[in-house]
C-alpha cells in the first residue's frame, strides 16, 4: 500500500524535506516506517513526488521524518470540471460525502442553504472539512485539493452558477421535467465546450417545490438513478459516477 503525505512545498529532485510533526508521528509510530521506505508527497496543486525516507529523528524528543525527493510529476487537472453543490447537512454526513466526492474527482464543493435544511450555517467549519479533503486525497491519490466554500444562499448560488446543471431528483417528481436519458446527458455534455458541470444534491427531504421550479427556469436537468428514493450519501456517489462515466465515454469520440 502506498503511503501518501501532504507537503505544501515540494522541493526539487535530490533535495530533502521535513514532514509535519503530525505526519512524522503517524509515519513512525502508526505506520512503523523505516529509512529506505518509499512514500509519496502531494501538494494539493497537482504535484506528486516519489520520495524515500532518509531519517525519522528517533534520537530526538519527537519524530521528525526527513525525505529525499526522487521524482516529481505535475498532473493535469481532471476533466470535466465538476462542482458539487450540496445542501447543508450535519457535519458527520457531510464529511462522508466530501470524502467520497474527493475520491471521484470533484473540483469544488459548494454547500448551499436550502428551505428544508435543518443545520445552522454557523455550525459549518471549513477547517474541519479541509481535513476530510486532505485525508481523502492521501487515501485516493487525487493530486488536487478541491476548493470548499462557506454555505451560500440557494437563490444567490443559482444565479451565480455557470455551465451545465444537473440535479439529483426523486423518481417521477411531477414538478420537474421528465428525467433525461444517458444519451441525452452525453449529447448535452458534448455541446458544452468544456464548461463546468454543476451537480445539485438536496437535503434528505429534497428540494422544495419552489426551489425545483427555480432550477427548472435555469435549465438544470433532473437525473434519477433507479426507481427508489436514495439517501443523500448514495445519491451523491451515484450521480457523480454517472456523470464521470458519461464524460469518460465522451472523450473517446
C-alpha angles and dihedrals in degrees: 000000000000114000111218130188136180119250116173093199116035112194126219125284111289095023127111130239132189118225122226119273091253094050092043090054092046092048095049104033105029103028094031093223121185134197110280095036116132118234137168126234123206126193095190092238098086103283122121118183127196106220142174127219111243100171138007098192093237091158093058128079093259133024114270113181116206119194135188119220113235102169138005130198130180111211123209116243116269119263126254107044100230123188118194111211103192131181114248107269138174112291096247093052093042091050090056092048093048092052091050093046091051091053089053092051109251114168099208138021116205117184112206131199109235134185094254096043113127098188123095108238089221090068091062114110121196092188093058093048092047085063088055089052094049094047093048093048090051091049097045102032093237102161095202126071109216115227118247124200138197116269113279134197115273095234095047092047091050093050093047098045117108132195130022120348129208127172127200101234137188110258114266093008101174099207094060132068116271111283112266128238125244089251091057090048089053091049092048093050093045091058095045098090090227093301118164117274116226117202114195118202120181132209124275090278091050127233116313121254089254092052090048090051091051092050089050089055090052091052095247106164121225119227127187130194111214127325100291135082110257130211114247093253091053094044093054094052094042096048095042090049091051093050093044093049091046093052091046089056090046091059091061094063 
